[in-house]
Amino acid sequence: MLFDKTFLLLLLLLLTACVSTQNVSDTLSYSGTKKKVDLSKVDFKALKAAKKGESCMTSFIGIPLYGNTAVEKAAENGDIGNVQLRAETARWVFPIFTQCTIVYGDATVMPIRD
């Protein structure tokens, strides 16, 4: 019986240590498409000058608790009228999952070089 409890405790500890992430550089795409941005063409100074908005959702074992990952909500949070680029981030620390949508826009200079 003690072995079963110890095994269960160790399994639970291992699961809580599981972390996976998704970052902006992996998911940066043009607004309205799934086409990924070639990072070698990004003008990071122009990207930094663009407005940025973020909207996140947190869930517990797959059940949404609060938040919203809609592009519209991220644009509203960043006071952006014209979304030019979007990205997603994710973080999983069992049993909590947080996913965010990040948008960039209203840039006077497009942050992508041709």
Kinemage of the C-alpha trace (Angstrom):
@kinemage 1
@onewidth
@group {chain A} dominant
@subgroup {mainchain}
@vectorlist {calphas} color= white
{ca met a 1} P 0.000 0.000 0.000
{ca leu a 2} L 2.845 2.386 0.829
{ca phe a 3} L 4.413 1.607 -2.568
{ca asp a 4} L 1.177 2.612 -4.350
{ca lys a 5} L 1.031 5.950 -2.536
{ca thr a 6} L 4.716 6.644 -3.182
{ca phe a 7} L 4.368 5.774 -6.866
{ca leu a 8} L 1.299 7.986 -7.195
{ca leu a 9} L 3.075 10.875 -5.478
{ca leu a 10} L 6.133 10.528 -7.740
{ca leu a 11} L 3.924 10.369 -10.821
{ca leu a 12} L 2.083 13.497 -9.726
{ca leu a 13} L 5.381 15.329 -9.146
{ca leu a 14} L 6.635 14.333 -12.595
{ca leu a 15} L 3.445 15.550 -14.231
{ca thr a 16} L 3.595 18.899 -12.476
{ca ala a 17} L 7.093 19.422 -13.824
{ca cys a 18} L 5.974 19.036 -17.458
{ca val a 19} L 6.319 22.331 -19.276
{ca ser a 20} L 5.980 23.020 -22.958
{ca thr a 21} L 6.112 26.411 -24.545
{ca gln a 22} L 5.308 28.005 -27.848
{ca asn a 23} L 6.953 31.333 -28.565
{ca val a 24} L 6.465 34.315 -30.834
{ca ser a 25} L 9.351 33.494 -33.172
{ca asp a 26} L 7.776 30.102 -33.971
{ca thr a 27} L 4.294 31.459 -34.672
{ca leu a 28} L 4.690 35.002 -36.082
{ca ser a 29} L 2.462 35.223 -39.157
{ca tyr a 30} L 0.803 37.790 -41.383
{ca ser a 31} L -2.593 38.979 -40.167
{ca gly a 32} L -5.480 37.101 -41.749
{ca thr a 33} L -3.292 34.232 -43.004
{ca lys a 34} L -1.395 31.262 -41.657
{ca lys a 35} L 1.683 32.279 -43.686
{ca lys a 36} L 4.677 32.403 -41.361
{ca val a 37} L 6.982 35.404 -41.372
{ca asp a 38} L 10.595 34.822 -42.413
{ca leu a 39} L 12.437 36.109 -39.334
{ca ser a 40} L 15.425 37.157 -41.432
{ca lys a 41} L 13.165 39.788 -43.014
{ca val a 42} L 11.833 41.270 -39.772
{ca asp a 43} L 12.874 44.849 -39.012
{ca phe a 44} L 12.905 44.517 -35.229
{ca lys a 45} L 13.192 48.280 -34.640
{ca ala a 46} L 10.019 48.823 -36.686
{ca leu a 47} L 8.330 45.911 -34.914
{ca lys a 48} L 9.210 47.413 -31.532
{ca ala a 49} L 7.775 50.760 -32.693
{ca ala a 50} L 4.481 49.132 -33.708
{ca lys a 51} L 1.627 48.932 -31.220
{ca lys a 52} L 1.338 45.602 -29.425
{ca gly a 53} L -1.756 43.991 -27.965
{ca glu a 54} L -2.105 40.748 -26.043
{ca ser a 55} L -5.021 38.608 -24.982
{ca cys a 56} L -4.667 35.425 -22.914
{ca met a 57} L -6.787 32.515 -21.728
{ca thr a 58} L -6.043 30.197 -18.829
{ca ser a 59} L -7.515 26.730 -18.477
{ca phe a 60} L -7.376 23.977 -15.889
{ca ile a 61} L -7.033 20.444 -17.313
{ca gly a 62} L -8.548 21.677 -20.577
{ca ile a 63} L -11.463 23.514 -18.970
{ca pro a 64} L -11.322 27.259 -19.738
{ca leu a 65} L -11.274 29.302 -16.545
{ca tyr a 66} L -11.000 32.857 -17.808
{ca gly a 67} L -9.701 34.982 -20.634
{ca asn a 68} L -10.014 35.241 -24.372
{ca thr a 69} L -7.470 34.586 -27.150
{ca ala a 70} L -9.362 36.348 -29.934
{ca val a 71} L -7.374 38.608 -32.259
{ca glu a 72} L -10.077 41.251 -31.812
{ca lys a 73} L -9.608 41.265 -28.037
{ca ala a 74} L -5.809 41.498 -28.375
{ca ala a 75} L -6.204 44.404 -30.825
{ca glu a 76} L -8.619 46.116 -28.429
{ca asn a 77} L -6.185 45.653 -25.524
{ca gly a 78} L -3.416 47.261 -27.599
{ca asp a 79} L -5.639 50.001 -29.030
{ca ile a 80} L -4.818 48.750 -32.550
{ca gly a 81} L -7.006 49.613 -35.525
{ca asn a 82} L -5.020 47.793 -38.223
{ca val a 83} L -3.514 44.424 -37.230
{ca gln a 84} L -0.491 43.625 -39.401
{ca leu a 85} L 1.097 40.635 -37.654
{ca arg a 86} L -0.058 38.059 -35.127
{ca ala a 87} L 1.599 35.405 -32.989
{ca glu a 88} L 0.719 32.936 -30.277
{ca thr a 89} L 2.421 31.838 -27.107
{ca ala a 90} L 1.589 28.911 -24.883
{ca arg a 91} L 2.750 27.612 -21.545
{ca trp a 92} L 1.767 24.338 -19.957
{ca val a 93} L 2.523 23.598 -16.327
{ca phe a 94} L 0.290 20.719 -15.381
{ca pro a 95} L -2.596 21.192 -14.744
{ca ile a 96} L -2.630 24.857 -15.869
{ca phe a 97} L -2.448 25.847 -19.547
{ca thr a 98} L -2.077 29.486 -20.624
{ca gln a 99} L -2.379 30.508 -24.257
{ca cys a 100} L -1.958 34.066 -25.565
{ca thr a 101} L -2.554 35.825 -28.854
{ca ile a 102} L -0.212 38.734 -29.571
{ca val a 103} L -0.884 41.237 -32.341
{ca tyr a 104} L 1.208 44.046 -33.805
{ca gly a 105} L -0.219 46.852 -35.877
{ca asp a 106} L -0.756 50.509 -36.685
{ca ala a 107} L 2.909 50.681 -37.677
{ca thr a 108} L 3.892 53.610 -39.888
{ca val a 109} L 6.560 51.381 -41.448
{ca met a 110} L 5.777 47.704 -42.105
{ca pro a 111} L 8.088 45.707 -39.819
{ca ile a 112} L 8.818 43.197 -42.615
{ca arg a 113} L 11.430 43.973 -45.263
{ca asp a 114} L 10.824 42.767 -48.828
